[in-house]
Amino acid sequence: MSPPVPSARPTARRTQAERSDATTAQLIAAAQRLFGRDGYATTSITAVAADAGVTKGAAYHHFEGKAALFRSVFVREQELIAAELERVAAEKPDAWSALRRGCHRFLEHCLDPGFRRIVLLDAPAVLGWETVREIEYAHTLRVLTGGMRAAAAAGHIGEGDLNVRCQMMFGALCEAGMLLARSPDPSAALASVTAEADRLLSALAASDRP
């Protein structure tokens, strides 16, 4: 007689921490969709919970309120754009073209309606500029600073206060993104906004040269 075939090993149940992380991720993904589509003011926790497939009580268990949920969404947007900037920069053959491509990609990303709504339009009002900049320093501004330092090390940018230049350039990119966000035709405005960003970047790079 053949030995009995062992039964398949049962799938281990997810731990409480794993279930909690999964619910948090569902809520953030749903909030990202709704905040990006409808804006912060008109999106309720109830709507986010329903879209995520969880109860309103579960939403409040994971987040203190709508502002805390929005902050997590803003951080997620920053993580995504920072990773995208690093990806496109890595495709370029030298530090200067990588820096320029990163700046261009940021502006291109501003054409995304959800990104514009969450990052450029709602975040300053919901979180305040101090919190917005603190989060950006850890993500998009970090990538820009790294790009400018690499360009300086390669001789594309002269000596000077790179931190000041990075903040000036990043501020200009954010303002350019706001122009695109408010333009009746953002796609058509992208070319001129990108050209002006290029001119500013070149000016900052050469600001301490004879």
N, C-alpha and C positions, 0 to 999 in steps of 0.2 A: 504494500500500500504506500502511495506517495505521501510524504510528510505534508501536513497542512500548510497552505500558503499564508505567511504572516499578513495580518491586516495592515493597511496603509497607516503610517504614523499620523495621528491626529494633528491638525494644524494648531499650533499654540495660540492661545487667546492673546489679544493685544493687552499690554499692561495699561494700567490707569493713566500713566504718563503719556503713553503712545496715543491713547484715545483723546486725552486732553490736547495734545499737540495737533492731532488731526482736526479736532473741532476748531481750534484756533486758526489753523490754516484755511479751513472752509470759510470761516467768518471773514478773514482778511481778504480772501479771493472774492467773496461775494460783495464785500464793502468796496473793494477796488473797482468792480464792475459798476456798482450803483453810484458811488461817488463820482466816478469818471463820466458816467452817462447823465446823471441827474443833478449833480452838485451836492455839496455838503448840506446846505440849508433845507433842501427838500427831501433828503434821504433820512428815513427813521431807522432806529435800531430794530424795530419790528419788521420792517421791510428787508433789512439785511439778514436777520435771523431766518425769515421765511425763504429767502433766496439761497441761504446756506443749508437749509433743511434741518435747522435746529430750533429749539424753543427760544423765546425771548429771554427766559430765565437763564438758559445756558449762555446766551450772549453776554448778559450782565455778570455771569459768573466768571467769564474770561476777560471782560473789559469793564472798567468802571463806568463808562458811558460812551457816547458817540465821539467825543473829542479824543478819548484814549484810543478808540478803534481807528479813527482817522490818522492819528499819529503813527500807528503801526502800518497803515496803508502807505503813508508818506515815506516811511523808512523803506518799505518794500519797493516803492518806485525808485528810490535812490539806489538801492542795491542793484536793481535791474539795469538802470542807465549807467551806473559805474562799471558794471561788468561788460556792457555793450561798448562803452568807450575804450576799455582796455582791449577788447577783442579787435575792434577795427584799427586801433593804433598798432597792434602787434602785426598787422598785415603789411605795414609800410616798411620801406627799406632803411629809413634813417629817422633820427629823433625829431627833426624839424617837420618832416612830412607827416609823421605820426601825431605830433602835436596839432598840426593844422587839421588833420582828418578827424581827430577827436572833437575839436571845436565845431567842425562842420556837422558831425554826427549828432552832437547835442542839439544844434539848431534844427536838423532834420527831424529829430525825435519830438521837437516842440510842435510838429504838425499833427501828432497823435492827439485827438480830442480829449481822451481820458487823461493823458499826461498833462496837457495844458490845464485842464480843469483842476486836477488835484494839486499839482506841483506849483504851477504859476499863478493860478487865480485864487484858489481856496486856502492853500496852506498858510500864507502870511496872515490872513484874517483869523483862521482857526487856531493856529499854533503860536503866532507871534514871530516877528523876524528873528529874535534871539534864538528861539528853538529851531526854527528853520535853518538858520546858518550853522548852528551846532551840528545838526544832522548832516547837512551838506558838506561840512568840513571833513566828516568821516567817510564820505563817499565821492560825490562828483568833484568837489574841490580837492580832495586828496589825489584823485587821478590827474586833474589838471596840474597840480603842483608837481607831481612826479614827472609829468611830461615836460614841464618847463625846466625842471632840474636836469633832466636827461638832455634836453636841447642845449642848455648852458654848458653841460659837461662836454658836449660834442663841438662846442665852439659856435653854435648858431645864435646864442644869446650872450651878450657881453656881461661883465660883472656888474653887480648892483643888487638891490633889495628884491630878490625874487618873490618873497612872500607878499610884498606890496603889489608887485606886478600880477601875481596870480589872483589876488583878491580883486584887483581892478578888472582883469580880463574876465573873471568869472561873473562879476557884477554886470559887466557889459553883455555877456552872453545871456544872463537871466533877463536883462532889460530887452535884449533883442528877441528873446522868446516871448516876452509880454507883447511886443509889437506884433509878432506873428499871431499870438493868441487873439489879439483885438482886430486884426486885419480882416476885411471882408473876404479876402482871397489869400489865405496864408501861403498856399503853394506858389502863387505868383510872386509873393513878396520875398520868398526864401532866397532867391538869387541875389537880390540887392542887399539883403540883410547879411548874407554870408560874405559878400564882397567887402562890406564895411567892417565885419569882424576880422577878416584877413588883414585889412589895412591897419586896424588897431593893434592886432597881434604883432605885425611887423614894426609898427611904431614903438611899441613897448620893448621889443627885442633890441631895437637900435637906440633906445633912449639915452644910453650912457656912452655911446660911441662918438668919436670926433666928427 
